[in-house]
Amino acid sequence: MDLTESEVKPKRRYDASRRRRRADEARDRILAVARRLFLANGYSATSLSRIADEADVSVETIYKSLGGKAGVVRALWERALEGSGPIPAERRSDEMQARETDPRRIIESWAAFVMELAPIGSPILLLARTAAASDADLAELLEKADQARAVRMEHNARGLLERGLLRGDVSLEEARDVCLVYSSAELYELLVIRQGWPIERYGHFVARGMMAALLPDMPPGRPIPLQRKSQDADSPTR
C-alpha cells in the first residue's frame, strides 16, 4: 500500500517556548511604553490604542494579556514590587530578616529596599490614586494594594516584636503603621518628587525615623551604606 507524503514525514514538534518568549517580549514592550505614556500624559489622556501603536501590538493583545488599561497599571505595580534585582524584593527582605539579628541593620536594610522600590512603584501608585476617583477598576486596585501593604508591613513589624527587638511601649499595630508611613508613596512624593531630595538622603531619613520610632535607645552604631541600583525617579502627571 502506498503511503501519502504526510504519513511518511514526521510531524514537526510545536515550539511553545518560542511563543512564550514572544509573548513575554510583547508584554515587556507594552509595560515600558505604558509607564512612559502614563507618567508623561496621565492615565485618562493615555489610550490603549496609543500604547498598542507604540508597543507594536494590537489592542486585542493588551486586553488578552493584561485585561485593559487598569490591568496594565496593575501589572506595572506588581512588577514594581519585585524590585530591580533578579530575586523578588520580598524574598530578599525575608531572607535578610531571617539571618540578621541586629535591629538597626534590619531597619537600614529596609530603608535600602525603600530606596530601590519607591522610584519604581510610587509614581505608579500616585498615578492610580489620582485616576481612581473616576475609575472603579483602579479604585479596586488601590484598595487591594493598600491591604497588601498593610499585611506586609505587619509581617515585618511582627518579626521585630516576636524577637524582642521593639521598644517596650510600641505595639504591633503602631509598629505596622510606622512601617506603612515610611514606605508610603506619599512620603516619597513629598520629599523626593516635590522637595527634590536625593534618594540617598531620603533613604537615611527613612532609616533614622524608623529607628527612633521603633527601637530602644541604643549606642550609635556604624551605619550600613544605603545603596540601590541606578533608577531614575519618575514624576507622575497630576
Residue, then its C-alpha position, 0 to 999 in steps of 0.5 A: m500500500d502506498l503511503t501519502e507524503s504526510e504519513v511518511k514525514p514526521k510531524r514537526r514538534y510545536d515550539a511553545s517556548r518560542r511563543r512564550r518568549r514572544a509573548d513575554e517580549a510583547r508584554d515587556r514592550i507594552l509595560a515600558v511604553a505604558r509607564r512612559l505614556f502614563l507618567a508623561n500624559g496621565y492615565s485618562a489622556t493615555s489610550l490603549s490604542r496609543i500604547a498598542d501603536e507604540a508597543d507594536v501590538s494590537v489592542e486585542t493583545i493588551y486586553k488578552s494579556l493584561g485585561g485593559k488599561a487598569g490591568v496594565v497599571r496593575a501589572l506595572w505595580e506588581r512588577a514594581l514590587e519585585g524590585s530591580g534585582p533578579i530575586p523578588a524584593e520580598r524574598r530578599s527582605d525575608e531572607m535578610q530578616a531571617r539571618e540578621t539579628d541586629p535591629r538597626r541593620i534590619i531597619e537600614s536594610w529596609a530603608a535600602f529596599v525603600m530606596e530601590l522600590a519607591p522610584i519604581g512603584s510610587p509614581i505608579l501608585l500616585l498615578a492610580r490614586t489620582a485616576a481612581a476617583s473616576d475609575a472603579d477598576l483602579a479604585e479596586l486596585l488601590e484598595k487591594a494594594d493598600q491591604a497588601r501593604a498593610v499585611r506586609m508591613e505587619h509581617n515585618a513589624r511582627g518579626l521585630l516584636e516576636r524577637g524582642l527587638l521593639r521598644g517596650d511601649v510600641s505595639l504591633e499595630e503602631a509598629r505596622d503603621v510606622c512601617l506603612v508611613y515610611s514606605s508610603a508613596e506619599l512620603y516619597e512624593l513629598l520629599v523626593i518628587r516635590q522637595g527634590w531630595p536625593i534618594e540617598r538622603y531620603g533613604h537615611f531619613v527613612a532609616r533614622g525615623m524608623m529607628a527612633a520610632l521603633l527601637p530602644d535607645m541604643p549606642p550609635g552604631r556604624p551605619i550600613p551604606l544605603q545603596r540601590k541600583s541606578q533608577d531614575a525617579d519618575s514624576p507622575t502627571r497630576 
